Amino acid sequence: MIPTKSRKELRQERILSALEANPALRVNQLAEALEVSTETIRRDLSELEQTGRLSRTYGGAVSNANRFEPALSERLVLKQKERRAIAQAAVQCYAQEEALLLGGGATMVHFARALRQIERRMTVITPAYTVAVELSLNPLIDIVLLPGMFEVQEHIVWGSETIHAIERYRVDTAIIGASGVNADGVSDALLKVGEVYSAIVHNTQRCAVLADSSKFDKRALMLVAEWSPRITLFTDAHPQGSLKTALANSGAGTVVVNPDQE
């Protein structure tokens, strides 16, 4: 005979499902959705944290089922054709800039490999060691590597020192990757990296987001930026549904490439 799940077990499963769908949910929102008190939600969150099924955040929690992406080294072997095509399209748009502020991540490594083919001087400012190493092969590119604490998984620096350094520079164009893009905007799986990307977006006049279609309709832990006319999404498939609507309503740009024609 299959044992029947208790009311608490069912409620906690609903909590995990809700957090996987939207990591930004707060305690009061969970309480309202499940029609229980905030005290009950807090007890459930504490129990789920003790069993390793989620991690508490200020005012809420995030499910450990979708908190982290695979390591950068693992992601570099995925979606290579799509990412190369996206990177090439972005380079064609921004190769004439005098300076760029670049984020990190797998697609940004492909962007750096494409950008290093330019035959003119450019200054690149980045918190990402992998991007800096790729670009260092071109002596015409001056690289400013930002200071900060080193994040081993992403090979990127983070923290207040990084953000303060970003605020000191005046660069028109930023280019970043993303863990997820949905109707809310652009999001990243790592809080400390997301804070750096948010500073990058908000300290530049325009931002290109390079994200293949596997990132569509996904909301990672931290919302980096909402869609706006300053943001252009470079991707390999036409967005549909709520993402398509959000992009159109916000005035954000979209560049769709065909990976088979790279």
C-alpha positions, -999 to +999 in steps of 0.1 A: +000+000+000+014+034-010+016+057+020-005+089+018+015+121+020+006+144+049-008+179+044+026+194+054+045+172+029+021+183+001+024+219+011+062+218+011+062+202-023+041+231-035+065+255-019+094+239-038+075+240-071+066+276-066+102+286-059+115+266-089+091+286-111+099+319-095+129+322-071+119+358-062+088+348-043+087+362-007+074+346+024+041+366+024+035+357-013+040+320-005+016+323+024-010+340+003-007+315-025-009+285-002-035+301+021-016+296+053+001+319+078+036+334+073+047+316+104+037+283+088+057+291+057+088+301+078+086+268+096+084+249+063+113+269+048+134+261+079+127+224+076+133+223+039+166+241+045+177+216+071+171+188+046+191+206+019+162+211-004+164+249-004+185+278+008+171+307+028+175+343+015+165+376+030+127+375+030+124+343+011+142+312-002+155+296-033+151+259-043+184+241-046+170+223-076+176+253-098+199+276-079+231+268-097+241+264-133+267+238-143+303+251-140+316+273-167+339+245-180+309+223-185+288+249-202+315+257-227+309+224-245+271+230-248+252+248-276+285+257-293+271+263-328+243+285-315+266+305-292+292+310-320+265+324-343+251+347-316+286+359-307+295+366-344+263+387-348+271+407-317+306+413-329+294+426-362+272+451-344+298+463-318+333+458-333+336+495-341+331+507-305+360+524-289+353+506-256+331+477-243+322+466-209+319+428-210+304+402-187+315+366-184+300+332-191+301+306-218+285+326-246+308+356-237+338+334-242+326+327-277+321+365-281+357+372-269+370+346-294+352+364-322+361+399-311+398+391-309+399+390-347+394+427-350+422+448-366+418+481-347+424+494-312+398+489-286+396+490-248+377+462-230+367+464-194+357+431-178+354+412-145+358+379-163+392+362-164+383+339-192+372+368-214+404+387-206+426+357-215+409+352-248+412+388-258+448+390-247+458+371-278+451+404-298+477+430-289+454+458-303+429+452-275+437+470-242+422+450-214+411+464-180+406+436-156+383+447-127+393+441-091+373+421-066+368+387-050+373+357-073+344+334-080+359+300-088+329+285-107+325+314-131+361+327-132+348+362-125+354+388-098+326+402-076+319+423-046+317+460-036+352+467-050+341+454-084+309+474-084+327+506-074+352+501-102+324+497-127+309+530-115+341+549-122+341+541-159+320+557-186+314+532-213+285+534-238+280+497-245+278+466-223+275+430-234+266+402-210+253+367-210+223+354-189+212+323-170+176+330-179+154+354-199+117+356-193+089+382-192+105+397-161+138+404-178+174+391-176+184+370-147+215+351-133+218+320-113+245+334-089+236+363-067+271+378-064+276+376-102+242+389-109+250+420-087+280+427-109+260+423-141+233+446-128+259+473-121+273+468-157+238+472-172+229+503-151+262+521-158+261+519-196+238+535-221+229+503-239+233+466-233+234+435-255+223+403-239+236+371-255+214+342-247+205+311-267+169+299-268+175+273-241+174+302-217+139+313-228+111+315-201+136+307-173+139+329-142+171+324-123+179+336-088+187+373-094+169+396-118+198+416-134+177+440-155+141+444-167+135+448-204+138+483-218+147+501-250+183+502-239+185+464-241+189+442-272+186+404-270+208+384-294+195+348-297+191+319-321+153+316-322+123+339-322+108+344-287+073+333-282+045+338-257+050+361-227+087+367-235+078+379-270+051+402-255+074+416-228+101+424-254+076+441-277+059+461-249+092+473-234+107+484-266+137+461-262+154+450-294+158+414-307+184+401-331+177+365-342+205+345-359+204+312-378+231+289-364+231+268-396+244+298-416+274+306-394 
